[in-house]
Amino acid sequence: MYRALRYIGPVGLGATSPQLFRAENDCGDVKVCVVKLSTNRLGTKVLVNELLAAQFGEWLKLCFPPGGLIHLSPELLKGSRRLTAAAVPSGWHFGCEYLQGVRYVDKYDLHRVVNKEQMAGVMLFDHLFHNPDRTENRKNLLIRRERSGYKLYAIDNSHLFRRGKWTINKLKELVDTITINHRRSYGVLLKYYLKPEQLFNYAAAVKAIGDDKLARFMDGIPEEWLPDGTERQALHEFLLARRDKADWVAEKLSRLIPNVHQGSDMD
């Protein structure tokens, strides 16, 4: 969780009009956070989607920027004319840590990336929760040069369930389906760099997520983000069902990995 300390201004990109805040996390560290407000034009379900991704990112050790609930106090809001004019409410919003020094990735960058294996987990996550936006929007995969080498980061999980504003009927429609995404960077990763065992290792980690963990996650979603109890129950049931289908999703993805490098040491 984070506590907003100071408003910086708009990011300037994105359908949800994200904003930048300086914030303090639970450890007392001060970070710059990209914040999606509960008043964003796509609605509060995109915040639920982002919180879901942040939690799975933590459980699976994916290359998502750290994120979670961020609290905006009435005092902070009163200090900003922009936020006051926009009628931003105090309370809980979603924030993730801002990444400095990044650029958009293209397929020619992938050979130098040191954390390609993590992308097996990101791809599994995207297919479990029907997120086509990672490749449809080329701004959702970033690369940054770090001490260990070039590292990929996956950002923006607003459009889970094929669109941010899901319904109970949409969840029921999607629970037993999969649409394989092998466009752009995903196709290159599957063709040249990933191995089936990497996908299945992440699938095993997903299946190891206990019912109690998923129940606690659901309990942690702010009431004002998802006030309808039947929608909460439908989402909970969807998470349980998709968790148990992780091997099936991994198997579908692994079919796109050529036999020529399935057992190789290519990195």
C-alpha positions in Angstrom: 0.0 0.0 0.0 1.0 3.6 -0.6 0.2 7.0 0.9 0.2 9.9 -1.5 2.4 12.8 -0.3 2.3 15.2 -3.2 0.6 15.6 -6.5 3.0 16.0 -9.4 0.8 16.2 -12.5 -0.7 14.2 -15.4 1.3 11.5 -17.1 -0.2 12.7 -20.4 -0.8 9.2 -22.0 -3.3 6.5 -21.5 -7.1 6.0 -21.7 -7.4 6.1 -17.9 -5.6 9.5 -17.7 -3.1 8.4 -15.1 -1.5 10.9 -12.8 1.9 11.2 -11.1 2.2 11.4 -7.3 5.0 11.2 -4.8 4.1 8.5 -2.3 5.4 6.6 0.6 5.1 2.8 0.7 4.6 0.5 3.8 8.4 0.4 4.3 8.7 4.1 4.5 10.4 4.4 1.1 9.3 7.4 -1.0 8.5 6.6 -4.7 7.0 8.4 -7.6 3.8 6.5 -8.5 1.6 6.4 -11.6 -1.9 6.5 -10.2 -5.1 5.5 -11.9 -7.9 7.4 -10.2 -11.3 5.8 -9.2 -12.9 8.6 -11.4 -11.1 7.5 -14.6 -13.4 7.3 -17.6 -13.2 3.5 -17.9 -14.6 3.0 -14.3 -13.4 1.3 -11.1 -13.2 -2.2 -12.6 -10.0 -1.3 -14.3 -8.6 -0.6 -10.8 -9.7 -4.1 -9.8 -7.9 -5.4 -12.9 -4.7 -3.5 -12.0 -4.8 -4.8 -8.4 -5.3 -8.3 -9.6 -2.2 -8.0 -11.8 -0.2 -6.5 -9.1 -1.0 -9.3 -6.8 -0.3 -12.0 -9.3 2.9 -10.2 -10.2 4.0 -10.4 -6.6 3.0 -14.0 -6.2 4.7 -15.1 -9.4 7.6 -12.7 -9.3 6.7 -11.2 -12.7 8.3 -8.1 -14.2 5.4 -5.8 -13.4 6.4 -2.6 -11.6 5.4 -2.9 -7.9 1.9 -1.6 -7.3 -1.1 -1.6 -5.1 -3.6 0.5 -3.2 -2.7 4.2 -2.8 -4.6 6.5 -0.4 -5.3 10.1 -1.3 -6.2 12.2 1.7 -8.7 15.1 1.7 -5.8 17.5 2.6 -3.7 16.5 -0.4 -6.7 16.9 -2.8 -7.5 20.3 -1.4 -4.0 21.5 -2.3 -4.5 20.8 -6.0 -6.8 22.9 -8.2 -6.7 20.3 -10.9 -7.8 17.5 -8.6 -10.4 19.6 -6.9 -11.9 20.7 -10.2 -12.0 17.1 -11.3 -13.9 16.1 -8.1 -11.4 13.4 -7.3 -12.6 11.7 -4.1 -10.3 11.0 -1.1 -9.8 7.3 -0.4 -8.3 4.4 -2.3 -7.0 4.5 -5.9 -4.5 2.3 -7.7 -0.8 3.2 -8.0 2.3 1.6 -9.4 5.9 2.7 -9.1 7.1 4.9 -12.0 9.9 3.5 -14.1 12.6 6.0 -15.1 14.9 5.6 -18.1 12.7 3.3 -20.1 11.7 3.1 -23.7 9.3 1.1 -25.7 10.5 -2.3 -26.7 10.7 -3.7 -30.3 11.5 -7.2 -31.5 15.1 -6.3 -32.3 15.7 -5.6 -28.5 14.7 -9.1 -27.3 18.0 -10.9 -27.9 19.8 -8.7 -25.4 17.2 -9.0 -22.6 18.3 -10.7 -19.4 14.9 -11.5 -18.0 13.3 -13.2 -21.0 12.2 -16.2 -18.8 9.9 -13.8 -16.8 8.0 -13.1 -20.0 6.9 -16.7 -19.9 5.0 -15.8 -16.7 3.7 -12.6 -18.2 2.4 -14.4 -21.3 0.8 -17.0 -19.1 -0.9 -14.3 -17.0 -2.1 -12.4 -20.1 -3.7 -15.6 -21.5 -5.2 -16.7 -18.2 -6.9 -13.3 -17.8 -7.5 -12.5 -21.5 -5.2 -9.4 -21.9 -4.6 -8.8 -25.6 -3.4 -5.2 -24.9 0.2 -6.2 -24.3 0.9 -6.4 -28.0 -2.0 -4.4 -29.4 -0.6 -1.4 -27.6 3.2 -1.4 -28.1 3.6 1.0 -25.2 2.8 -1.7 -22.6 6.2 -3.4 -22.9 9.2 -1.3 -21.8 13.0 -1.9 -21.7 15.6 -0.4 -19.5 19.3 -0.8 -19.2 20.3 -1.8 -15.6 23.4 -3.0 -13.9 22.5 -6.7 -14.7 21.8 -5.8 -18.4 18.7 -4.9 -20.4 15.5 -5.7 -18.6 11.9 -5.9 -19.8 9.0 -4.5 -17.9 5.3 -5.2 -18.5 2.9 -2.4 -17.6 -0.8 -1.4 -17.8 -3.2 -4.2 -17.0 -6.4 -2.2 -17.4 -7.7 -4.3 -20.2 -7.9 -7.7 -18.6 -11.0 -9.8 -19.7 -10.5 -8.3 -23.2 -11.8 -5.0 -22.0 -11.6 -3.1 -18.7 -15.4 -2.9 -18.0 -16.2 -6.6 -17.6 -19.6 -8.1 -16.7 -20.7 -11.3 -15.1 -21.8 -12.6 -18.4 -18.4 -11.8 -19.9 -16.6 -13.7 -17.2 -18.9 -16.7 -17.8 -18.1 -16.4 -21.6 -14.4 -16.3 -21.0 -13.8 -18.8 -18.3 -13.4 -21.8 -20.6 -11.9 -20.0 -23.6 -8.5 -18.9 -24.8 -7.3 -16.7 -27.7 -3.6 -17.2 -28.4 -1.7 -13.9 -28.8 1.5 -14.3 -30.8 1.8 -10.9 -32.3 4.9 -8.7 -32.3 7.2 -9.4 -29.3 5.2 -12.4 -28.1 5.7 -14.2 -31.4 9.4 -13.5 -31.4 9.7 -14.8 -27.8 7.8 -18.0 -28.5 9.7 -18.6 -31.7 13.2 -18.0 -30.6 13.7 -17.8 -26.8 11.1 -19.5 -24.6 10.9 -23.1 -23.6 7.9 -25.2 -22.6 9.2 -25.9 -19.2 9.4 -22.2 -18.4 5.7 -21.9 -19.1 4.8 -25.0 -17.1 6.9 -23.8 -14.2 4.8 -20.7 -14.0 1.7 -22.7 -14.5 2.7 -24.8 -11.4 3.2 -21.6 -9.4 -0.3 -20.4 -10.4 -1.9 -23.7 -9.4 -0.1 -23.5 -6.1 -2.0 -20.3 -5.2 -4.3 -21.5 -2.4 -8.0 -20.8 -2.1 -7.2 -18.8 1.1 -4.9 -16.4 -0.8 -7.5 -15.8 -3.5 -10.2 -15.2 -0.9 -7.9 -12.7 0.9 -7.3 -10.9 -2.4 -11.0 -10.6 -3.0 -11.5 -9.2 0.6 -8.8 -6.6 -0.1 -10.6 -5.1 -3.0 -12.1 -1.8 -1.8 -15.9 -1.9 -1.5 -16.3 1.2 -3.5 -14.4 -0.3 -6.5 -16.7 -3.4 -6.6 -19.8 -2.8 -4.5 -22.0 -5.5 -6.2 -21.7 -8.7 -4.2 -22.7 -10.9 -7.2 -20.0 -9.4 -9.3 -17.5 -10.1 -6.5 -18.6 -13.7 -6.3 -18.4 -14.1 -10.1 -14.9 -12.7 -10.2 -13.8 -15.0 -7.3 -15.2 -18.0 -9.1 -13.5 -17.0 -12.3 -10.1 -16.7 -10.5 -10.5 -20.2 -9.0 -11.5 -21.7 -12.4 -8.7 -20.1 -14.3 -6.1 -21.0 -11.7 -7.0 -24.6 -12.2 -6.6 -24.2 -16.0 -3.1 -22.9 -15.9 -1.6 -26.1 -17.3 -4.1 -26.1 -20.2 -3.1 -22.5 -21.0 0.6 -23.3 -20.8 0.1 -26.3 -23.1 -1.6 -24.2 -25.7 1.2 -21.6 -25.7 3.9 -24.2 -25.7 2.6 -25.5 -29.1 4.0 -22.4 -30.7 7.5 -23.1 -29.5 9.4 -24.8 -32.3 10.9 -28.2 -31.6 14.3 -26.9 -32.7 14.9 -25.0 -29.5 12.6 -26.7 -27.0 15.4 -28.5 -25.3 18.2 -26.2 -26.2 20.2 -23.8 -24.0 19.3 -20.7 -26.0 18.9 -17.7 -23.8 
